[in-house]
């Protein structure tokens, strides 16, 4: 089976974002797709998180967003999430997609807005 690889400048990422509620996850996920900052957002719940915060061990029930997007718009996506997230320091981390089904990667690419071309037109 042959898979297509994108060059480094056109790389794709999976972004993990946790939220404190399903409603918040849906709001952020829907907004990312509507703004074409993501091609797809999966919402996974419930998850139980253990973490250290301000010197204390915390345990929370959270909701996980698994976002598929392009690496070149990660900063814009991050800004959107921070503006719409209730956490002081939300988890927003990426994992590069190094390979994938060509048709899926093409769909992912065309589903996300090309912000660099838009900026060049202004």
N, C-alpha and C positions, 0 to 999 in steps of 0.2 A: 504494500500500500504506500503510495506517495503522498507526502504532505508538503505544503508550501511553507517556506520560511520568509518572513518579512525582513527587510534590512533593518539595521539598528535604529535609524531615524523614524521608522514607521512601526516600531514595536508595540505590542499589545500587552496589557496587564490585567490581572485579577486583583481587585482591591477588596480588602476586608474592612468592614465598618461595623462596630457594635453600637447598639442603642439600648435605651432603658425600657422601651415599650414597642409593641407592634405598631401602634398608631404613628409613632415617630419614625419607625423603620419604613412604613408605607409612604409617609409624607416625603421622606428623603429619597427613597427609591423611585417613586413616581416622578419627583422633580428632576432627578438625574436623567431619566429617560426622556421626559418632556423637553428638557433643555438640550438634549442630544449630547450630554456629557458621558453617557453610558449607552451601550447598545442593549444591555440586559442587566437586570438586577434580580437575584434570587434572595428570598427572605427565608431564613432558617430559624426555627424556634421550637421549643425553648432551648436555650443553652445556659449552662451554669458556669459563671466565671469566678475564678479566684485570682486576686491581684493585690499588690501592695500599693496603698495610696496614702500619702502624707504620714508615713510611718506605721500604718495599721494594715493588718491582713483583712481584706474585704472579700465578701462572697455576695454575688448578685445574680439574679436571673436576668438575662439579657436576650436580645434578638440580634442575629447576625445577618448583615447584608453582604452578599457575594456579588461584586460588581465587575462586569467585563467592559473594558474601555481601552483607549489608546494612551500610551505613556506620554505623548506630547501634550496632552491636555490634563495631566494629573494635577498640576498646580491650580488650574481653573476649577477642576472638580473639588479639590481640597477646600478652596475658598468657599464654594457653594455649600459643602457639608458643614464647615465651621459656622457659617451664618445661620444654618437651619438646625443645628444640633444643640441639645440641652446640656451636654457635658462640657465642663471647662476645658478638658483635654481629651477630645474623642480619639478613639483608635481609628486610624486611617493608614493602612499599610498595604504595600503592593507586592505582588509576586509576578515576575515576568512570564509571559507566555512565550516559550521558545519555539514552539512548533504547533501546528494544528491543521485541521482539515481545510483545504484552500477555500472552499465555498463558505465555510463558517467565518474564517478570517476576513474574507472579502465583505461578507455581510456586516461583521463587527466594524470594519473600517468605514463602510459607507453609512452605517447607522449613526456614527458619531459625527458631530459637526466639525468641519475643518476650520478651526478658529484662526489658524495662521493665515489661511487664504483670505478670510474675512477681514483681518487686520490690514493686510496688504492692499485691499480694495478701498480702504477708507482714506 
